[in-house]
Amino acid sequence: MRESNASPNIGTYLADLLESIGVEHYFTVPGDYNLVLLDQLLKNDRLKMIGCCNELNAGYAADGYARVKGAAAVVVTFTVGGLSLVNAIAPNAKDMFPEDAPHFIGPYQNIQHLTDDFS
């Protein structure tokens, strides 16, 4: 959970939510368009970031993690990264529903909202 004196934002809210459903690790391919979100997720000391070399590998890692733990999270950049990720998790989504691994993809212009307070 985040520090009590820190104001909530999308990234810290997602970190708290992931922690509350039992996720201890999240998989990512850091990129220009997701660094703000990753900075916010890193504020939660109980979540561990697992860096992957590409989105397809991140998807396969999250797929295996979700099968063992019941839920997983992947953070990648949008368009090409997100499409590559779908190649890993889509074939198995029918087996995993409703515990499919969520992934967070957003266009660049929305990144500025990740640090906005929503209290």
C-alpha positions in Angstrom: 0.0 0.0 0.0 1.1 3.5 -0.6 2.3 5.9 2.1 -0.6 7.5 4.0 0.5 11.0 3.2 0.9 10.4 -0.5 -2.0 11.6 -2.6 -3.6 8.8 -4.8 -3.2 8.7 -8.6 -3.9 6.2 -11.2 -0.6 4.4 -10.8 -0.7 4.1 -7.0 -4.4 3.1 -7.2 -3.5 0.3 -9.6 -0.6 -0.8 -7.4 -3.0 -1.0 -4.4 -5.5 -2.9 -6.5 -3.0 -5.4 -7.7 -1.7 -6.0 -4.2 -5.3 -6.4 -2.9 -6.0 -9.3 -5.4 -2.8 -11.1 -4.5 -0.4 -10.0 -7.3 3.1 -9.8 -6.0 5.0 -9.3 -9.3 4.1 -7.5 -12.6 5.8 -8.0 -15.9 6.9 -5.1 -18.1 8.8 -3.9 -21.1 9.7 -0.3 -20.0 9.3 2.2 -22.8 8.9 6.0 -23.2 5.1 5.8 -23.0 4.8 3.8 -19.8 7.6 5.1 -17.6 5.3 7.4 -15.6 3.0 4.5 -14.7 6.0 2.3 -13.8 7.4 5.0 -11.5 4.1 5.1 -9.7 3.9 1.3 -9.4 7.4 1.2 -8.0 6.3 3.3 -5.1 4.6 0.1 -3.7 7.4 -1.8 -2.0 5.3 -5.0 -1.9 5.1 -5.2 -5.7 8.1 -6.4 -7.7 8.7 -5.4 -11.3 9.9 -8.1 -13.6 11.6 -6.6 -16.7 11.2 -8.6 -19.9 13.1 -8.3 -23.1 10.0 -8.0 -25.3 6.2 -7.9 -25.0 5.7 -11.4 -26.2 7.9 -12.7 -23.5 6.1 -10.5 -20.9 2.8 -12.0 -22.1 4.0 -15.6 -21.7 5.4 -14.8 -18.3 2.2 -13.2 -17.2 0.2 -16.1 -18.6 2.2 -18.6 -16.5 2.0 -16.4 -13.5 -1.7 -16.1 -13.7 -2.2 -19.8 -14.1 -0.3 -20.3 -10.8 -1.4 -17.3 -8.8 -4.9 -16.7 -10.3 -4.1 -13.1 -11.5 -1.2 -11.3 -13.2 -0.4 -7.9 -14.6 1.6 -6.7 -17.6 2.6 -3.1 -18.4 3.7 -2.4 -22.0 3.5 0.5 -24.4 0.6 1.0 -26.8 0.0 -0.3 -30.4 2.9 -2.6 -31.4 3.7 -3.6 -27.8 0.1 -4.2 -26.9 -0.5 -6.2 -30.1 2.5 -8.4 -29.5 1.3 -9.0 -25.9 -2.1 -10.1 -27.2 -0.4 -12.8 -29.3 0.8 -14.4 -26.0 -2.4 -14.2 -23.9 -5.2 -14.4 -26.4 -5.0 -18.1 -27.3 -5.3 -19.0 -23.6 -7.8 -16.4 -22.6 -10.7 -18.9 -22.9 -8.9 -21.2 -20.4 -8.3 -18.4 -18.0 -11.6 -16.5 -18.0 -12.4 -14.8 -15.7 -8.9 -14.7 -14.3 -7.3 -13.4 -17.4 -4.1 -11.3 -17.0 -5.0 -7.6 -17.3 -2.8 -5.4 -19.2 -2.6 -1.6 -19.2 -2.1 0.1 -22.5 -2.7 3.8 -23.1 -1.9 6.4 -25.7 0.8 9.0 -25.0 -1.6 11.9 -24.5 -3.2 10.0 -21.6 0.1 9.5 -19.7 -0.1 13.0 -18.2 -3.2 11.9 -16.3 -1.4 9.2 -14.4 0.1 11.7 -12.0 -3.2 13.7 -11.6 -4.8 13.4 -8.2 -8.3 11.9 -8.3 -9.2 12.3 -4.6 
